[in-house]
Amino acid sequence: MAVLLKHQTKDCLVKGLDFLLKNQLPHGEFKTFISFNPKMQENCQYISTTYITTFVFYSLSFINNPKVNTIRNKALQFLFQEMESPAVWRFFGTNRNIKISGGRFVYYTPIGILPDLDDTACASFCLKSNGFNVPDNLDVFLNNINNDGLFYTWLQDYPKHPEYTKRTHYIAPPENDICSGVLANILLYLGDNESTQNVSNYLNQLILEDKEAQSFIYFPNNFVLPYLISRAYANGAKSLQKSVGKNIEKITNSLANDGSINQSPLSTAYAICTAFNYGILGDWLHQAIIYLSHTQSENGSWFKEPMCLIESEVDGGTLHYGSDEFTTAICLEALSRYENWLQN
């Protein structure tokens, strides 16, 4: 079965990479779509973000293929151009967005939003780990901590979007918040040190005490937090060791007979990547990989599923964000890491 899966995985990787190469925008961004539909199966509209591109970029780092360099170099240039002084990023991209009114998409215009530590951490990690000269932004993080030593999401002392006008749709949270997914991404960037010790303790406690369900404010998928925590762990945050076993247990307890989690390619790919991040692998991976290979579309993609969401009373409901490009990148990460495992 291993030989058959090896060939099947290789074919999926080639098709998936071709899809990403074809669908990357000229300026390097990977598209994000927005929808009020929880499954993103209808009424999806393109919207520019920096966030999705950071994840696609990261996932492609596990694939050894000349096409990857072309894709990643363009993505890096896009992320670098979206940086604002003093090395902060916003969720929405510059000057390529839409206005929303009464739950309807109206017209293209910049969207104003505060900078945040989530996008700043993800973009900084991608750029710095690939040799880009990003100004020191540690103080931006250290000045945005609550009394429990946890990092807030939003940088509320910063101005509105530089393209802000009276016609711009401006989004600002009513109050700041603490999100476990955001904290995991901050730990990915900052690593283990005195300023992140409380973050590690908090994340470990959430997992060990089964309290994570209400902690990731902006993420609709229960398996995204183990993925985010485990990639921070894999990149040096070994303080998260305490929750490794519990995260793996939650994955294996959720597997269906067909190898999937929740009949979802994205959830299944999250789970596979989490296992590889921890280096704790089992026979369940084979069936999970078969499930992923069978759910790939003819054009090489996997269908969009919500990656994150924002509750908005002003806009008339919950806005879901995702794309075929994002789901495809996470699935390709899972497949490529499996292929590398078979080869070794």
N, C-alpha and C positions, 0 to 999 in steps of 0.2 A: 504493500500500500504506500510505503514511503516514497518509492520511485515514481509511482503514478502521481502522487500528490506533488512531488517536486516539479514535474513537467507541467502539471495543472497550475501550480502557483506561478511558475515562470510566465506562462501565457497570460495569466491575469495581470501580472505586473507590467508586462509590455503594453497591454491594452489600456491599463489604467494610466500609465505614464503618458501615453499618446493622447489620452483625453485631457489630462492636465496641461500638457504642452499646447494643445490646440485651444484650450479655453482660458488660459492665462491672459489677462488684459495687457495691452501694449505697454502700459506704464508699470507692470509688474504685479499688480494686485490680483488676488483671486476673489471672485464675486461672492458676495453675501446676498441672500434673499430674505425678505421680510414678509410675514404673513400673519393674519389673525387666526388662521387655521392651525390647531395644535399639532397636526401631523404634517403640515406644510404640503398638502396634496392639492391645494388649489389657491388661486388668488395670490400668487407669489410675485413680488416685485423686487428687482435689483436695488441694492443700496450699498454704498461704498463704506467699508470698514477697514481698519488696520488689523483687527483681532483675528479674523479668519485666516488671513495671510500668515500670521505668526505660527499658527498651528500647522498649516500646510507645509510651510518651510521646515518646521521641526520634524514632522513625520518623514519628509523626503530624505532626511539626513541618514536614514538607515538603508537606503537603496544605492547600490553600486551600479550606476549606469550613466554614461556620458550625458544623456538628456537631462539628468538631474541638475548638473552644474548650470546649464543654461537657465533652467526654471528658477533655481535658488538665487542666482546672481541678480536676476531681474526683480525677484521678491525683496532681496536685501536693499536694492536701490529705492524701491517704493517705500519700505519702512523707514529708511534713512531720511527721505524727503518729507515724510510726515512728522518728523521730530520737531518739537517746539522748544524754545528756551524755557527752563534750563534742563533739557533732555527729558521732556515729558511727552506723552501721547494721549490722544483721545480715542474713544471707540469708533466714532464715525470718521471717515476719510474726508479730505478737504475738497469742497466745491464740486461734489459729484453726487449729491443726494436729493431726496424727495421730501416734499411737505405732506403731512398727514392731517386730515381734517375730518372729524366725526367718523372715524373708522374707515375712511376712504383715502386712497393715494391720489393726490391732486396734481402736483407738478414737480419738476426737478428744481431743487434749490438747495443751498447748503443747510445742513442741520447743525445747530449749535448744541454743544454738550460740554460739560466740564471735563478736564483731563482726569485721569484716574490711575491708580497704582497697578491695576490689573494689566491694562494695555501697556503701561510704562514698563512693568516688569517683563512681560513677554517680548516686547520689541527690543528692550535693552539686552535681554539674554541672547536673542537671535543675533543681534548686531555685534555685541562685544565678543561672543564666542566665535565669531567669524572675522575678527580682526578690524572691525570698524572703530573709529575713534569717537566714542560716545562720551561726552563730558560726564564728570563724576556727578551722579544724582542721588547719592546715598542720603544726603540731608533731606531731600524731598520725601523720602520714606520715613526717616526718623522723626520728622516734624508732623507726621500724620498717624500718630499712635494714641490709642485710648489708655485709660488708667490701668487696664489689665495687660498692657503690653502687646495688644493686637492692632494690626494696621487697619485703618479705615479704607474704604474703597475710593471715595471721591476726593479730589483736591479742590476743596471749596474756596480756597483763597485765590484761585486763578481766574482770569477773565473769561468771558464768553468766547466762542469760536472766533478766530480772527476774521472770518468772512461774514460775521453776524450783521444782519440788517433787520429792519422792521418786518420784512417779509420772511425772514428765516424762522423756521420751526425750532424753538429753543427748548431743550429738555434739561431739567435740573431736578435732582432728587430733593424731596421736602426735608430730609435729614440724612445724615451720613449713616453708613451701615457697616457691619462686619459680615463678610461672606467667606465661608471655608474654602470655596474654590479659588477665590481671589488670594487668600492667604497661602494656599498651596503654590500658586504661581509666583508669589513674592518670595517664597522660600526657594523655589527653583532658581531665581535670580540672585538673591542675597546669600543663600547657602546657610550653613550652620555657623552661628556666631552669637554673641551675647544678646544682640538686639532681636534675634529670631527665636530664642529659646522658648519664650512663652507661646509663640506660634506653634512650634513643634509639640509642646505639651498639650495645647488645646486641640490640635488635630488628632493626636493619638487618643486623647480622652474621648473625643466624639466617636471615633471608630470603635474603640473598645467597649464603650457603654451604649452603642447602638443609638446615638443621638444625632447622627449626621443628617437625617432626612429633612429637617427644617433649617439646616445651617447653610446650604448653598442656594442663596437667594436667586441667582441669575441663571441657574442650570436646571433644566427639566428632567435630565436623565440621571437615574440613581447610580450609574456606573461611571459617571464622569469624575466624581471625586476620588475614587480609588485610582483612576488613571492619572489625575493631576498630582495626587500625593505620591504615587509610585514613580512618576518621572522626576519629581524633585528628589526623591530618594536615590534614584539611579544616577542623578547628576551631582551627588555628593552630600545630600541632606540625610545622613545616616541616623540622625536623631529620631527619624520616623520609623526606625526598626521595630519599635514596640507594637505597631499596628499592622505589620506585614501579614502575620498569620491570619488575623481576623479578616483582612481585606480579601485574601485568597479564599478563605472559607465562605465568604459571602458570594463570591463568584461561583465556586463549584456547587454551592447549594441552589443556585439559580439556573443551572444549565438544563435545557430541555433535551429530549431524546435525539433531536436532529442536530444537536451541537450549538444551537442558538441560545441567546438570552433575550427573552421577550419577543421572539420573532423579529429581531431588529439587527440588521448588519452593523449599525453604529455601536449599539450596546455590546454586541459580540466582539467587535474589533477593540473596543475599550478594554474588555476583559482579557483578550489575548495579549494586548500590549502591556497591561498591568502585570500579567504573569511573567513576561519577559523582563520588565523593569525590575522585578524582584528576583528573577532567576529561579523561580519555583515553578517547574513545568511538569505537566502530567499528560496522560494518554488522552484526556478530554480535548486537548488542543487539536488532534487530528480531525475529529468530527467537526469542531468549530471552524477549522479552515475549510473543510468541505462545504459547510454551510455558506461561508463567505464566497467561495468560488462559484457556487450555484446561484447566488443572488446578484452577481455582477451583470449589468446591463450590456446590451450588444455594443454600445458605443464606448465601453470600457469604464463607465462610471457606476457608482452606487447612488441610489436615489437620496435626495436631501431628507434629512431628519433635523429636528430642532437641536441646535448646539447650545443656545442660550436664549433667554427671554427677558423682557422688561414689562412689568405691570404698569399700565398707564391709563388712569381714569380719563385724562384729557383726550387721549386718542381713541377711547371707546373700547378698551379691553386689553388683552395680553398680546404683545408683539413677540413673535417667534422668529429667531434668526438662525439660518443655516444655509447650506448649499450642497449641490452634488459634488462640487470640488472639495469641500471640507470632508464630507463622509468618505469620499473616494481616497483622500489622503490618509485618513486614519485606517481605513481598510488596507491600503497599500503598506502602511507601516507594519500592521499585523502580519501580512503575507510575507513581506521581505524578511522580517525577523524570524519567522518560521522557516523560510527557505535557508537562511544563514545557519539556523540551528541544525537542519538536516544535513547540510554540507559539513558541519563540524562534528 
